[in-house]
Amino acid sequence: MVAKVWTARQNVNYNAALDLMKQPPPGVRFQVFRPLRPLPVGSFTVEPKKIAAALALGHDEALQQNGDLRDGTTGRSVSE
């Protein structure tokens, strides 16, 4: 039952999060980590190896972006 309710409202929660990132409250800043290039999967990908590869790629890129952030070499913003 909980999963059904969560799935039914998932788009509402997702869109609310996007809106919040576009216009955060005063004094709040976000650092967004996202893929640098399109992932090799889509919404309907079911092949476990492809999903695992996409997760690993996303994880590695997030670590790289986090390292760049610490070095001060990245300046990606929400509006990009």
mmJSON file of the N, C-alpha and C atoms, coordinates in Angstrom:
{"data_MODEL":{"atom_site":{
"group_PDB":["ATOM","ATOM","ATOM","ATOM","ATOM","ATOM","ATOM","ATOM","ATOM","ATOM","ATOM","ATOM","ATOM","ATOM","ATOM","ATOM","ATOM","ATOM","ATOM","ATOM","ATOM","ATOM","ATOM","ATOM","ATOM","ATOM","ATOM","ATOM","ATOM","ATOM","ATOM","ATOM","ATOM","ATOM","ATOM","ATOM","ATOM","ATOM","ATOM","ATOM","ATOM","ATOM","ATOM","ATOM","ATOM","ATOM","ATOM","ATOM","ATOM","ATOM","ATOM","ATOM","ATOM","ATOM","ATOM","ATOM","ATOM","ATOM","ATOM","ATOM","ATOM","ATOM","ATOM","ATOM","ATOM","ATOM","ATOM","ATOM","ATOM","ATOM","ATOM","ATOM","ATOM","ATOM","ATOM","ATOM","ATOM","ATOM","ATOM","ATOM","ATOM","ATOM","ATOM","ATOM","ATOM","ATOM","ATOM","ATOM","ATOM","ATOM","ATOM","ATOM","ATOM","ATOM","ATOM","ATOM","ATOM","ATOM","ATOM","ATOM","ATOM","ATOM","ATOM","ATOM","ATOM","ATOM","ATOM","ATOM","ATOM","ATOM","ATOM","ATOM","ATOM","ATOM","ATOM","ATOM","ATOM","ATOM","ATOM","ATOM","ATOM","ATOM","ATOM","ATOM","ATOM","ATOM","ATOM","ATOM","ATOM","ATOM","ATOM","ATOM","ATOM","ATOM","ATOM","ATOM","ATOM","ATOM","ATOM","ATOM","ATOM","ATOM","ATOM","ATOM","ATOM","ATOM","ATOM","ATOM","ATOM","ATOM","ATOM","ATOM","ATOM","ATOM","ATOM","ATOM","ATOM","ATOM","ATOM","ATOM","ATOM","ATOM","ATOM","ATOM","ATOM","ATOM","ATOM","ATOM","ATOM","ATOM","ATOM","ATOM","ATOM","ATOM","ATOM","ATOM","ATOM","ATOM","ATOM","ATOM","ATOM","ATOM","ATOM","ATOM","ATOM","ATOM","ATOM","ATOM","ATOM","ATOM","ATOM","ATOM","ATOM","ATOM","ATOM","ATOM","ATOM","ATOM","ATOM","ATOM","ATOM","ATOM","ATOM","ATOM","ATOM","ATOM","ATOM","ATOM","ATOM","ATOM","ATOM","ATOM","ATOM","ATOM","ATOM","ATOM","ATOM","ATOM","ATOM","ATOM","ATOM","ATOM","ATOM","ATOM","ATOM","ATOM","ATOM","ATOM","ATOM","ATOM","ATOM","ATOM","ATOM","ATOM","ATOM","ATOM","ATOM","ATOM","ATOM","ATOM"],
"id":[1,2,3,4,5,6,7,8,9,10,11,12,13,14,15,16,17,18,19,20,21,22,23,24,25,26,27,28,29,30,31,32,33,34,35,36,37,38,39,40,41,42,43,44,45,46,47,48,49,50,51,52,53,54,55,56,57,58,59,60,61,62,63,64,65,66,67,68,69,70,71,72,73,74,75,76,77,78,79,80,81,82,83,84,85,86,87,88,89,90,91,92,93,94,95,96,97,98,99,100,101,102,103,104,105,106,107,108,109,110,111,112,113,114,115,116,117,118,119,120,121,122,123,124,125,126,127,128,129,130,131,132,133,134,135,136,137,138,139,140,141,142,143,144,145,146,147,148,149,150,151,152,153,154,155,156,157,158,159,160,161,162,163,164,165,166,167,168,169,170,171,172,173,174,175,176,177,178,179,180,181,182,183,184,185,186,187,188,189,190,191,192,193,194,195,196,197,198,199,200,201,202,203,204,205,206,207,208,209,210,211,212,213,214,215,216,217,218,219,220,221,222,223,224,225,226,227,228,229,230,231,232,233,234,235,236,237,238,239,240],
"type_symbol":["N","C","C","N","C","C","N","C","C","N","C","C","N","C","C","N","C","C","N","C","C","N","C","C","N","C","C","N","C","C","N","C","C","N","C","C","N","C","C","N","C","C","N","C","C","N","C","C","N","C","C","N","C","C","N","C","C","N","C","C","N","C","C","N","C","C","N","C","C","N","C","C","N","C","C","N","C","C","N","C","C","N","C","C","N","C","C","N","C","C","N","C","C","N","C","C","N","C","C","N","C","C","N","C","C","N","C","C","N","C","C","N","C","C","N","C","C","N","C","C","N","C","C","N","C","C","N","C","C","N","C","C","N","C","C","N","C","C","N","C","C","N","C","C","N","C","C","N","C","C","N","C","C","N","C","C","N","C","C","N","C","C","N","C","C","N","C","C","N","C","C","N","C","C","N","C","C","N","C","C","N","C","C","N","C","C","N","C","C","N","C","C","N","C","C","N","C","C","N","C","C","N","C","C","N","C","C","N","C","C","N","C","C","N","C","C","N","C","C","N","C","C","N","C","C","N","C","C","N","C","C","N","C","C","N","C","C","N","C","C"],
"label_atom_id":["N","CA","C","N","CA","C","N","CA","C","N","CA","C","N","CA","C","N","CA","C","N","CA","C","N","CA","C","N","CA","C","N","CA","C","N","CA","C","N","CA","C","N","CA","C","N","CA","C","N","CA","C","N","CA","C","N","CA","C","N","CA","C","N","CA","C","N","CA","C","N","CA","C","N","CA","C","N","CA","C","N","CA","C","N","CA","C","N","CA","C","N","CA","C","N","CA","C","N","CA","C","N","CA","C","N","CA","C","N","CA","C","N","CA","C","N","CA","C","N","CA","C","N","CA","C","N","CA","C","N","CA","C","N","CA","C","N","CA","C","N","CA","C","N","CA","C","N","CA","C","N","CA","C","N","CA","C","N","CA","C","N","CA","C","N","CA","C","N","CA","C","N","CA","C","N","CA","C","N","CA","C","N","CA","C","N","CA","C","N","CA","C","N","CA","C","N","CA","C","N","CA","C","N","CA","C","N","CA","C","N","CA","C","N","CA","C","N","CA","C","N","CA","C","N","CA","C","N","CA","C","N","CA","C","N","CA","C","N","CA","C","N","CA","C","N","CA","C","N","CA","C","N","CA","C","N","CA","C","N","CA","C","N","CA","C","N","CA","C","N","CA","C","N","CA","C","N","CA","C"],
"label_alt_id":[null,null,null,null,null,null,null,null,null,null,null,null,null,null,null,null,null,null,null,null,null,null,null,null,null,null,null,null,null,null,null,null,null,null,null,null,null,null,null,null,null,null,null,null,null,null,null,null,null,null,null,null,null,null,null,null,null,null,null,null,null,null,null,null,null,null,null,null,null,null,null,null,null,null,null,null,null,null,null,null,null,null,null,null,null,null,null,null,null,null,null,null,null,null,null,null,null,null,null,null,null,null,null,null,null,null,null,null,null,null,null,null,null,null,null,null,null,null,null,null,null,null,null,null,null,null,null,null,null,null,null,null,null,null,null,null,null,null,null,null,null,null,null,null,null,null,null,null,null,null,null,null,null,null,null,null,null,null,null,null,null,null,null,null,null,null,null,null,null,null,null,null,null,null,null,null,null,null,null,null,null,null,null,null,null,null,null,null,null,null,null,null,null,null,null,null,null,null,null,null,null,null,null,null,null,null,null,null,null,null,null,null,null,null,null,null,null,null,null,null,null,null,null,null,null,null,null,null,null,null,null,null,null,null,null,null,null,null,null,null],
"label_comp_id":["MET","MET","MET","VAL","VAL","VAL","ALA","ALA","ALA","LYS","LYS","LYS","VAL","VAL","VAL","TRP","TRP","TRP","THR","THR","THR","ALA","ALA","ALA","ARG","ARG","ARG","GLN","GLN","GLN","ASN","ASN","ASN","VAL","VAL","VAL","ASN","ASN","ASN","TYR","TYR","TYR","ASN","ASN","ASN","ALA","ALA","ALA","ALA","ALA","ALA","LEU","LEU","LEU","ASP","ASP","ASP","LEU","LEU","LEU","MET","MET","MET","LYS","LYS","LYS","GLN","GLN","GLN","PRO","PRO","PRO","PRO","PRO","PRO","PRO","PRO","PRO","GLY","GLY","GLY","VAL","VAL","VAL","ARG","ARG","ARG","PHE","PHE","PHE","GLN","GLN","GLN","VAL","VAL","VAL","PHE","PHE","PHE","ARG","ARG","ARG","PRO","PRO","PRO","LEU","LEU","LEU","ARG","ARG","ARG","PRO","PRO","PRO","LEU","LEU","LEU","PRO","PRO","PRO","VAL","VAL","VAL","GLY","GLY","GLY","SER","SER","SER","PHE","PHE","PHE","THR","THR","THR","VAL","VAL","VAL","GLU","GLU","GLU","PRO","PRO","PRO","LYS","LYS","LYS","LYS","LYS","LYS","ILE","ILE","ILE","ALA","ALA","ALA","ALA","ALA","ALA","ALA","ALA","ALA","LEU","LEU","LEU","ALA","ALA","ALA","LEU","LEU","LEU","GLY","GLY","GLY","HIS","HIS","HIS","ASP","ASP","ASP","GLU","GLU","GLU","ALA","ALA","ALA","LEU","LEU","LEU","GLN","GLN","GLN","GLN","GLN","GLN","ASN","ASN","ASN","GLY","GLY","GLY","ASP","ASP","ASP","LEU","LEU","LEU","ARG","ARG","ARG","ASP","ASP","ASP","GLY","GLY","GLY","THR","THR","THR","THR","THR","THR","GLY","GLY","GLY","ARG","ARG","ARG","SER","SER","SER","VAL","VAL","VAL","SER","SER","SER","GLU","GLU","GLU"],
"label_asym_id":["A","A","A","A","A","A","A","A","A","A","A","A","A","A","A","A","A","A","A","A","A","A","A","A","A","A","A","A","A","A","A","A","A","A","A","A","A","A","A","A","A","A","A","A","A","A","A","A","A","A","A","A","A","A","A","A","A","A","A","A","A","A","A","A","A","A","A","A","A","A","A","A","A","A","A","A","A","A","A","A","A","A","A","A","A","A","A","A","A","A","A","A","A","A","A","A","A","A","A","A","A","A","A","A","A","A","A","A","A","A","A","A","A","A","A","A","A","A","A","A","A","A","A","A","A","A","A","A","A","A","A","A","A","A","A","A","A","A","A","A","A","A","A","A","A","A","A","A","A","A","A","A","A","A","A","A","A","A","A","A","A","A","A","A","A","A","A","A","A","A","A","A","A","A","A","A","A","A","A","A","A","A","A","A","A","A","A","A","A","A","A","A","A","A","A","A","A","A","A","A","A","A","A","A","A","A","A","A","A","A","A","A","A","A","A","A","A","A","A","A","A","A","A","A","A","A","A","A","A","A","A","A","A","A","A","A","A","A","A","A"],
"label_entity_id":["1","1","1","1","1","1","1","1","1","1","1","1","1","1","1","1","1","1","1","1","1","1","1","1","1","1","1","1","1","1","1","1","1","1","1","1","1","1","1","1","1","1","1","1","1","1","1","1","1","1","1","1","1","1","1","1","1","1","1","1","1","1","1","1","1","1","1","1","1","1","1","1","1","1","1","1","1","1","1","1","1","1","1","1","1","1","1","1","1","1","1","1","1","1","1","1","1","1","1","1","1","1","1","1","1","1","1","1","1","1","1","1","1","1","1","1","1","1","1","1","1","1","1","1","1","1","1","1","1","1","1","1","1","1","1","1","1","1","1","1","1","1","1","1","1","1","1","1","1","1","1","1","1","1","1","1","1","1","1","1","1","1","1","1","1","1","1","1","1","1","1","1","1","1","1","1","1","1","1","1","1","1","1","1","1","1","1","1","1","1","1","1","1","1","1","1","1","1","1","1","1","1","1","1","1","1","1","1","1","1","1","1","1","1","1","1","1","1","1","1","1","1","1","1","1","1","1","1","1","1","1","1","1","1","1","1","1","1","1","1"],
"label_seq_id":[1,1,1,2,2,2,3,3,3,4,4,4,5,5,5,6,6,6,7,7,7,8,8,8,9,9,9,10,10,10,11,11,11,12,12,12,13,13,13,14,14,14,15,15,15,16,16,16,17,17,17,18,18,18,19,19,19,20,20,20,21,21,21,22,22,22,23,23,23,24,24,24,25,25,25,26,26,26,27,27,27,28,28,28,29,29,29,30,30,30,31,31,31,32,32,32,33,33,33,34,34,34,35,35,35,36,36,36,37,37,37,38,38,38,39,39,39,40,40,40,41,41,41,42,42,42,43,43,43,44,44,44,45,45,45,46,46,46,47,47,47,48,48,48,49,49,49,50,50,50,51,51,51,52,52,52,53,53,53,54,54,54,55,55,55,56,56,56,57,57,57,58,58,58,59,59,59,60,60,60,61,61,61,62,62,62,63,63,63,64,64,64,65,65,65,66,66,66,67,67,67,68,68,68,69,69,69,70,70,70,71,71,71,72,72,72,73,73,73,74,74,74,75,75,75,76,76,76,77,77,77,78,78,78,79,79,79,80,80,80],
"pdbx_PDB_ins_code":[null,null,null,null,null,null,null,null,null,null,null,null,null,null,null,null,null,null,null,null,null,null,null,null,null,null,null,null,null,null,null,null,null,null,null,null,null,null,null,null,null,null,null,null,null,null,null,null,null,null,null,null,null,null,null,null,null,null,null,null,null,null,null,null,null,null,null,null,null,null,null,null,null,null,null,null,null,null,null,null,null,null,null,null,null,null,null,null,null,null,null,null,null,null,null,null,null,null,null,null,null,null,null,null,null,null,null,null,null,null,null,null,null,null,null,null,null,null,null,null,null,null,null,null,null,null,null,null,null,null,null,null,null,null,null,null,null,null,null,null,null,null,null,null,null,null,null,null,null,null,null,null,null,null,null,null,null,null,null,null,null,null,null,null,null,null,null,null,null,null,null,null,null,null,null,null,null,null,null,null,null,null,null,null,null,null,null,null,null,null,null,null,null,null,null,null,null,null,null,null,null,null,null,null,null,null,null,null,null,null,null,null,null,null,null,null,null,null,null,null,null,null,null,null,null,null,null,null,null,null,null,null,null,null,null,null,null,null,null,null],
"Cartn_x":[0.815,0.0,0.862,1.893,2.78,3.478,3.947,4.627,3.685,2.438,1.458,1.236,1.118,0.926,2.172,3.363,4.607,4.715,4.453,4.552,3.548,2.367,1.335,1.713,2.507,2.887,4.327,5.015,6.427,6.653,5.83,6.007,5.796,4.89,4.632,5.85,6.392,7.583,8.781,8.955,10.074,9.97,8.799,8.62,8.769,8.326,8.496,9.981,10.754,12.195,12.869,12.476,13.03,12.694,11.466,11.054,11.863,12.079,12.849,14.281,14.878,16.246,16.328,15.287,15.283,15.134,14.375,14.152,14.271,15.499,15.672,15.359,15.029,14.791,16.061,15.917,17.095,18.091,19.362,20.411,20.662,19.895,20.059,20.683,21.73,22.393,22.433,22.348,22.411,23.616,24.241,25.24,24.628,24.421,23.759,24.807,24.756,25.61,24.735,25.118,24.352,25.313,24.865,25.761,26.307,27.571,28.202,27.793,27.344,26.861,25.687,24.885,23.723,24.135,23.348,23.604,23.12,23.754,23.388,22.15,21.232,19.985,18.833,17.633,16.445,15.459,14.308,13.285,12.805,12.926,12.39,13.482,14.719,15.815,15.614,15.677,15.485,16.684,17.647,18.805,19.71,19.849,20.617,22.045,22.734,24.11,24.171,23.223,23.202,22.893,21.966,21.613,22.794,23.452,24.616,25.736,25.956,26.997,26.662,25.397,24.977,25.147,24.82,25.003,26.478,27.322,28.762,29.296,28.861,29.282,28.838,27.583,27.072,27.821,28.125,28.872,30.258,30.949,32.302,32.291,31.317,31.236,30.921,30.071,29.748,30.991,31.785,33.03,33.968,34.037,34.885,34.397,33.098,32.54,32.754,32.635,32.86,34.318,35.241,36.654,36.92,36.286,36.436,35.892,34.795,34.187,35.157,35.783,36.744,37.966,38.338,39.495,39.12,37.817,37.353,37.385,37.379,37.485,36.16,35.073,33.778,32.857,32.004,31.075,29.705,29.314,28.018,26.903,25.925,24.796,23.529,22.486,21.2,20.627,20.866,20.24,20.941,22.048,22.739,21.904],
"Cartn_y":[-1.19,0.0,1.26,1.28,2.443,2.651,1.556,1.66,2.212,1.816,2.286,3.791,4.264,5.696,6.459,5.948,6.623,6.736,5.649,5.651,6.623,6.693,7.58,9.043,9.374,10.764,11.069,10.107,10.287,11.487,11.658,12.783,14.122,14.163,15.399,15.751,14.776,14.992,15.399,14.737,15.04,16.476,16.848,18.204,19.261,18.964,19.905,20.092,19.013,19.112,19.96,19.78,20.6,22.078,22.356,23.743,24.352,23.579,24.065,24.39,23.554,23.814,25.04,25.275,26.447,27.739,27.715,28.901,28.536,28.357,27.983,29.15,28.851,29.908,30.741,31.972,32.811,32.114,32.186,31.594,30.121,29.509,28.081,27.93,27.106,26.826,25.319,24.901,23.487,23.226,22.104,21.615,20.382,20.443,19.357,18.49,17.207,16.236,15.486,15.521,14.822,14.315,13.388,12.831,13.927,13.771,14.713,14.428,13.216,12.817,11.859,11.64,10.752,9.35,8.797,7.436,6.426,5.258,4.258,3.439,4.029,3.361,4.351,3.814,4.648,4.266,4.872,4.63,3.184,2.496,1.138,0.073,0.429,-0.547,-1.547,-2.834,-3.879,-4.812,-4.679,-5.562,-5.199,-6.119,-5.819,-5.332,-5.896,-5.482,-4.031,-3.62,-2.236,-1.273,-1.663,-0.82,-0.702,-1.824,-1.811,-0.949,-1.033,-0.224,1.265,1.614,3.016,3.526,2.7,3.088,3.307,2.416,2.56,3.825,4.079,5.29,6.536,6.556,7.696,7.891,6.802,6.869,7.461,6.958,7.44,8.919,9.333,10.739,11.629,11.164,11.956,12.134,11.085,11.206,12.204,12.15,13.089,14.524,14.731,16.069,16.562,15.68,16.059,16.471,15.73,16.088,17.423,17.662,18.938,20.075,19.825,20.839,21.216,20.222,20.477,21.247,20.971,21.661,23.053,23.317,24.598,24.688,23.528,23.556,23.335,23.242,23.067,24.204,24.575,25.66,25.391,24.124,23.772,24.313,24.887,25.447,24.69,24.939,24.269,24.62,25.807,26.25,25.738,25.005,24.493,23.462],
"Cartn_z":[0.0,0.0,0.0,0.844,0.914,-0.429,-1.038,-2.33,-3.39,-3.337,-4.313,-4.171,-2.96,-2.711,-3.129,-2.779,-3.145,-4.665,-5.382,-6.832,-7.446,-6.887,-7.418,-7.247,-6.224,-5.964,-6.361,-6.928,-7.237,-8.154,-9.171,-10.084,-9.378,-8.421,-7.676,-6.828,-6.13,-5.306,-6.161,-7.298,-8.19,-8.709,-9.177,-9.705,-8.615,-7.406,-6.295,-5.981,-6.056,-5.816,-6.888,-8.141,-9.226,-9.021,-8.644,-8.387,-7.244,-6.195,-5.055,-5.464,-6.308,-6.75,-7.656,-8.444,-9.327,-8.542,-7.465,-6.647,-5.169,-4.693,-3.284,-2.358,-1.115,-0.129,0.061,0.513,0.747,1.677,1.313,2.133,1.883,0.983,0.691,-0.69,-0.764,-2.036,-2.245,-3.484,-3.83,-4.717,-4.536,-5.474,-6.117,-7.406,-8.12,-8.803,-8.54,-9.211,-10.198,-11.455,-12.485,-13.547,-14.375,-15.394,-16.316,-16.687,-17.607,-19.049,-19.296,-20.616,-20.413,-21.446,-21.287,-20.82,-19.92,-19.446,-20.491,-20.554,-21.557,-21.178,-20.458,-20.079,-20.244,-20.25,-20.339,-19.248,-19.297,-18.288,-18.264,-19.398,-19.484,-19.591,-19.282,-19.307,-18.179,-18.521,-17.51,-17.398,-18.296,-18.272,-17.092,-16.13,-14.915,-15.169,-16.169,-16.436,-16.908,-17.736,-18.21,-17.062,-16.207,-15.059,-14.105,-13.835,-12.944,-13.522,-14.834,-15.476,-15.377,-15.55,-15.444,-14.018,-13.044,-11.641,-11.324,-11.805,-11.565,-12.228,-13.457,-14.16,-13.402,-12.965,-12.205,-10.897,-10.22,-8.963,-9.193,-10.224,-10.52,-10.902,-11.712,-12.105,-10.911,-10.001,-8.803,-7.938,-7.803,-7.042,-7.706,-9.029,-9.767,-9.565,-9.69,-9.514,-8.086,-7.116,-5.73,-5.527,-6.135,-6.057,-6.717,-7.878,-8.567,-7.718,-7.035,-6.173,-5.053,-4.475,-3.393,-3.907,-5.169,-5.757,-6.288,-6.35,-6.865,-8.379,-9.06,-10.509,-11.225,-10.487,-11.145,-10.756,-11.66,-11.38,-11.956,-11.992,-12.567,-11.721,-12.374,-11.651,-11.993,-11.234,-11.436,-12.795,-13.286,-14.521,-15.775,-15.648,-16.83,-17.537],
"occupancy":[1.0,1.0,1.0,1.0,1.0,1.0,1.0,1.0,1.0,1.0,1.0,1.0,1.0,1.0,1.0,1.0,1.0,1.0,1.0,1.0,1.0,1.0,1.0,1.0,1.0,1.0,1.0,1.0,1.0,1.0,1.0,1.0,1.0,1.0,1.0,1.0,1.0,1.0,1.0,1.0,1.0,1.0,1.0,1.0,1.0,1.0,1.0,1.0,1.0,1.0,1.0,1.0,1.0,1.0,1.0,1.0,1.0,1.0,1.0,1.0,1.0,1.0,1.0,1.0,1.0,1.0,1.0,1.0,1.0,1.0,1.0,1.0,1.0,1.0,1.0,1.0,1.0,1.0,1.0,1.0,1.0,1.0,1.0,1.0,1.0,1.0,1.0,1.0,1.0,1.0,1.0,1.0,1.0,1.0,1.0,1.0,1.0,1.0,1.0,1.0,1.0,1.0,1.0,1.0,1.0,1.0,1.0,1.0,1.0,1.0,1.0,1.0,1.0,1.0,1.0,1.0,1.0,1.0,1.0,1.0,1.0,1.0,1.0,1.0,1.0,1.0,1.0,1.0,1.0,1.0,1.0,1.0,1.0,1.0,1.0,1.0,1.0,1.0,1.0,1.0,1.0,1.0,1.0,1.0,1.0,1.0,1.0,1.0,1.0,1.0,1.0,1.0,1.0,1.0,1.0,1.0,1.0,1.0,1.0,1.0,1.0,1.0,1.0,1.0,1.0,1.0,1.0,1.0,1.0,1.0,1.0,1.0,1.0,1.0,1.0,1.0,1.0,1.0,1.0,1.0,1.0,1.0,1.0,1.0,1.0,1.0,1.0,1.0,1.0,1.0,1.0,1.0,1.0,1.0,1.0,1.0,1.0,1.0,1.0,1.0,1.0,1.0,1.0,1.0,1.0,1.0,1.0,1.0,1.0,1.0,1.0,1.0,1.0,1.0,1.0,1.0,1.0,1.0,1.0,1.0,1.0,1.0,1.0,1.0,1.0,1.0,1.0,1.0,1.0,1.0,1.0,1.0,1.0,1.0,1.0,1.0,1.0,1.0,1.0,1.0],
"B_iso_or_equiv":[0.0,0.0,0.0,0.0,0.0,0.0,0.0,0.0,0.0,0.0,0.0,0.0,0.0,0.0,0.0,0.0,0.0,0.0,0.0,0.0,0.0,0.0,0.0,0.0,0.0,0.0,0.0,0.0,0.0,0.0,0.0,0.0,0.0,0.0,0.0,0.0,0.0,0.0,0.0,0.0,0.0,0.0,0.0,0.0,0.0,0.0,0.0,0.0,0.0,0.0,0.0,0.0,0.0,0.0,0.0,0.0,0.0,0.0,0.0,0.0,0.0,0.0,0.0,0.0,0.0,0.0,0.0,0.0,0.0,0.0,0.0,0.0,0.0,0.0,0.0,0.0,0.0,0.0,0.0,0.0,0.0,0.0,0.0,0.0,0.0,0.0,0.0,0.0,0.0,0.0,0.0,0.0,0.0,0.0,0.0,0.0,0.0,0.0,0.0,0.0,0.0,0.0,0.0,0.0,0.0,0.0,0.0,0.0,0.0,0.0,0.0,0.0,0.0,0.0,0.0,0.0,0.0,0.0,0.0,0.0,0.0,0.0,0.0,0.0,0.0,0.0,0.0,0.0,0.0,0.0,0.0,0.0,0.0,0.0,0.0,0.0,0.0,0.0,0.0,0.0,0.0,0.0,0.0,0.0,0.0,0.0,0.0,0.0,0.0,0.0,0.0,0.0,0.0,0.0,0.0,0.0,0.0,0.0,0.0,0.0,0.0,0.0,0.0,0.0,0.0,0.0,0.0,0.0,0.0,0.0,0.0,0.0,0.0,0.0,0.0,0.0,0.0,0.0,0.0,0.0,0.0,0.0,0.0,0.0,0.0,0.0,0.0,0.0,0.0,0.0,0.0,0.0,0.0,0.0,0.0,0.0,0.0,0.0,0.0,0.0,0.0,0.0,0.0,0.0,0.0,0.0,0.0,0.0,0.0,0.0,0.0,0.0,0.0,0.0,0.0,0.0,0.0,0.0,0.0,0.0,0.0,0.0,0.0,0.0,0.0,0.0,0.0,0.0,0.0,0.0,0.0,0.0,0.0,0.0,0.0,0.0,0.0,0.0,0.0,0.0],
"pdbx_formal_charge":[null,null,null,null,null,null,null,null,null,null,null,null,null,null,null,null,null,null,null,null,null,null,null,null,null,null,null,null,null,null,null,null,null,null,null,null,null,null,null,null,null,null,null,null,null,null,null,null,null,null,null,null,null,null,null,null,null,null,null,null,null,null,null,null,null,null,null,null,null,null,null,null,null,null,null,null,null,null,null,null,null,null,null,null,null,null,null,null,null,null,null,null,null,null,null,null,null,null,null,null,null,null,null,null,null,null,null,null,null,null,null,null,null,null,null,null,null,null,null,null,null,null,null,null,null,null,null,null,null,null,null,null,null,null,null,null,null,null,null,null,null,null,null,null,null,null,null,null,null,null,null,null,null,null,null,null,null,null,null,null,null,null,null,null,null,null,null,null,null,null,null,null,null,null,null,null,null,null,null,null,null,null,null,null,null,null,null,null,null,null,null,null,null,null,null,null,null,null,null,null,null,null,null,null,null,null,null,null,null,null,null,null,null,null,null,null,null,null,null,null,null,null,null,null,null,null,null,null,null,null,null,null,null,null,null,null,null,null,null,null],
"auth_seq_id":[1,1,1,2,2,2,3,3,3,4,4,4,5,5,5,6,6,6,7,7,7,8,8,8,9,9,9,10,10,10,11,11,11,12,12,12,13,13,13,14,14,14,15,15,15,16,16,16,17,17,17,18,18,18,19,19,19,20,20,20,21,21,21,22,22,22,23,23,23,24,24,24,25,25,25,26,26,26,27,27,27,28,28,28,29,29,29,30,30,30,31,31,31,32,32,32,33,33,33,34,34,34,35,35,35,36,36,36,37,37,37,38,38,38,39,39,39,40,40,40,41,41,41,42,42,42,43,43,43,44,44,44,45,45,45,46,46,46,47,47,47,48,48,48,49,49,49,50,50,50,51,51,51,52,52,52,53,53,53,54,54,54,55,55,55,56,56,56,57,57,57,58,58,58,59,59,59,60,60,60,61,61,61,62,62,62,63,63,63,64,64,64,65,65,65,66,66,66,67,67,67,68,68,68,69,69,69,70,70,70,71,71,71,72,72,72,73,73,73,74,74,74,75,75,75,76,76,76,77,77,77,78,78,78,79,79,79,80,80,80],
"auth_comp_id":["MET","MET","MET","VAL","VAL","VAL","ALA","ALA","ALA","LYS","LYS","LYS","VAL","VAL","VAL","TRP","TRP","TRP","THR","THR","THR","ALA","ALA","ALA","ARG","ARG","ARG","GLN","GLN","GLN","ASN","ASN","ASN","VAL","VAL","VAL","ASN","ASN","ASN","TYR","TYR","TYR","ASN","ASN","ASN","ALA","ALA","ALA","ALA","ALA","ALA","LEU","LEU","LEU","ASP","ASP","ASP","LEU","LEU","LEU","MET","MET","MET","LYS","LYS","LYS","GLN","GLN","GLN","PRO","PRO","PRO","PRO","PRO","PRO","PRO","PRO","PRO","GLY","GLY","GLY","VAL","VAL","VAL","ARG","ARG","ARG","PHE","PHE","PHE","GLN","GLN","GLN","VAL","VAL","VAL","PHE","PHE","PHE","ARG","ARG","ARG","PRO","PRO","PRO","LEU","LEU","LEU","ARG","ARG","ARG","PRO","PRO","PRO","LEU","LEU","LEU","PRO","PRO","PRO","VAL","VAL","VAL","GLY","GLY","GLY","SER","SER","SER","PHE","PHE","PHE","THR","THR","THR","VAL","VAL","VAL","GLU","GLU","GLU","PRO","PRO","PRO","LYS","LYS","LYS","LYS","LYS","LYS","ILE","ILE","ILE","ALA","ALA","ALA","ALA","ALA","ALA","ALA","ALA","ALA","LEU","LEU","LEU","ALA","ALA","ALA","LEU","LEU","LEU","GLY","GLY","GLY","HIS","HIS","HIS","ASP","ASP","ASP","GLU","GLU","GLU","ALA","ALA","ALA","LEU","LEU","LEU","GLN","GLN","GLN","GLN","GLN","GLN","ASN","ASN","ASN","GLY","GLY","GLY","ASP","ASP","ASP","LEU","LEU","LEU","ARG","ARG","ARG","ASP","ASP","ASP","GLY","GLY","GLY","THR","THR","THR","THR","THR","THR","GLY","GLY","GLY","ARG","ARG","ARG","SER","SER","SER","VAL","VAL","VAL","SER","SER","SER","GLU","GLU","GLU"],
"auth_asym_id":["A","A","A","A","A","A","A","A","A","A","A","A","A","A","A","A","A","A","A","A","A","A","A","A","A","A","A","A","A","A","A","A","A","A","A","A","A","A","A","A","A","A","A","A","A","A","A","A","A","A","A","A","A","A","A","A","A","A","A","A","A","A","A","A","A","A","A","A","A","A","A","A","A","A","A","A","A","A","A","A","A","A","A","A","A","A","A","A","A","A","A","A","A","A","A","A","A","A","A","A","A","A","A","A","A","A","A","A","A","A","A","A","A","A","A","A","A","A","A","A","A","A","A","A","A","A","A","A","A","A","A","A","A","A","A","A","A","A","A","A","A","A","A","A","A","A","A","A","A","A","A","A","A","A","A","A","A","A","A","A","A","A","A","A","A","A","A","A","A","A","A","A","A","A","A","A","A","A","A","A","A","A","A","A","A","A","A","A","A","A","A","A","A","A","A","A","A","A","A","A","A","A","A","A","A","A","A","A","A","A","A","A","A","A","A","A","A","A","A","A","A","A","A","A","A","A","A","A","A","A","A","A","A","A","A","A","A","A","A","A"],
"auth_atom_id":["N","CA","C","N","CA","C","N","CA","C","N","CA","C","N","CA","C","N","CA","C","N","CA","C","N","CA","C","N","CA","C","N","CA","C","N","CA","C","N","CA","C","N","CA","C","N","CA","C","N","CA","C","N","CA","C","N","CA","C","N","CA","C","N","CA","C","N","CA","C","N","CA","C","N","CA","C","N","CA","C","N","CA","C","N","CA","C","N","CA","C","N","CA","C","N","CA","C","N","CA","C","N","CA","C","N","CA","C","N","CA","C","N","CA","C","N","CA","C","N","CA","C","N","CA","C","N","CA","C","N","CA","C","N","CA","C","N","CA","C","N","CA","C","N","CA","C","N","CA","C","N","CA","C","N","CA","C","N","CA","C","N","CA","C","N","CA","C","N","CA","C","N","CA","C","N","CA","C","N","CA","C","N","CA","C","N","CA","C","N","CA","C","N","CA","C","N","CA","C","N","CA","C","N","CA","C","N","CA","C","N","CA","C","N","CA","C","N","CA","C","N","CA","C","N","CA","C","N","CA","C","N","CA","C","N","CA","C","N","CA","C","N","CA","C","N","CA","C","N","CA","C","N","CA","C","N","CA","C","N","CA","C","N","CA","C","N","CA","C","N","CA","C","N","CA","C","N","CA","C"],
"pdbx_PDB_model_num":[1,1,1,1,1,1,1,1,1,1,1,1,1,1,1,1,1,1,1,1,1,1,1,1,1,1,1,1,1,1,1,1,1,1,1,1,1,1,1,1,1,1,1,1,1,1,1,1,1,1,1,1,1,1,1,1,1,1,1,1,1,1,1,1,1,1,1,1,1,1,1,1,1,1,1,1,1,1,1,1,1,1,1,1,1,1,1,1,1,1,1,1,1,1,1,1,1,1,1,1,1,1,1,1,1,1,1,1,1,1,1,1,1,1,1,1,1,1,1,1,1,1,1,1,1,1,1,1,1,1,1,1,1,1,1,1,1,1,1,1,1,1,1,1,1,1,1,1,1,1,1,1,1,1,1,1,1,1,1,1,1,1,1,1,1,1,1,1,1,1,1,1,1,1,1,1,1,1,1,1,1,1,1,1,1,1,1,1,1,1,1,1,1,1,1,1,1,1,1,1,1,1,1,1,1,1,1,1,1,1,1,1,1,1,1,1,1,1,1,1,1,1,1,1,1,1,1,1,1,1,1,1,1,1,1,1,1,1,1,1]
}}}
